[in-house]
């Protein structure tokens, strides 16, 4: 039987590492966005990622929907830092 605290620590560590990996992969995609040949496959250190999973992740990361969310989040963070709410309306 596994101690509940240990289980929580392990799951928390896994979650943190997953988030870090996802951020690194997103940066890789953003940095190489203009070169589809490079981003058509995951980076070599992530060679264990199956191509179908990579294609799905890549599609999500390159979607306009995600770009809009990122812009909204950046503007929200700016408004919080400036203590002035910014109303944003994006029409695509």
Steps between C-alpha positions, in 0.01 A plus 500: 500500500627847407499783751252772395757780542753316285238440234410869499869602469559262209190618313594863562848436364361328189263792442780754532727308262218465246434875510870574454523262204191652341645850536832388347319339205287809448812720498659263245193536277489880537870540425474285187150598388629638169670169414234225471766245408663534843179485703352211303671268751555532874847604623748212522493495882125430478544215251263282705204718395296318237454691174120502530525655848752755376277593206204550734706712743645704212155567356377630837807718552467658155126560520357853486286416801811449714658820368191696605512342848869591534433861397210527745712354780786742431263796499334379818838471673588851383174639634553330836852638525377847406190467721289604201266250343519480123194393307598294202294401206670307224320425180653257255 
